[in-house]
C-alpha cells in the first residue's frame, strides 16, 4: 500500500487549551496547538501569522495527550486530514487537523511555572 497521497507535517507550538478526550473509554484525544509563522510578503514586508492545528490521537496516544496542559510546548509529526479557513476581523485564519499515527513523533515539554522564590521549574 502506497502513502503517496498522504501529507505529513511537523508542527511545533503551544497548547491553546486543555486537551479533550471522548469516545469509548476516552479513546480519542484532541489538542489544539498554536504556532507562529514568519514570512516576507510580495512587498518585502515581514509578516507573522498564527496557525492553529487540531491534533488527534487514538487509544494509547489519546491517553498521553490527556496528560498535557494549556501552555505546554509540543512538537509533533503527523498526517494532515483536513484544513479549515475562516475570516477573523479581516484576517484569514486556518485550522489544520492532523492525525497522529503509529509512525508519528510526539515531543512534550510542560509549561514552566514560577515558584514563590521566582525560580522557573517545569511541572
Buried (B, 14 or more C-beta within 10 A) or exposed (E): EEEEEEEEEEBEBBBBEEBBBEEEEBBBBBBBBBBEEEEEEEEEEEEEEBBBBBBBBBBEBBBBBBEBBEBBBBBBBBBBEEEEEEEEEEEEBEBBBBBBBEEBEBEBEBBEEEEEEEEEEEE
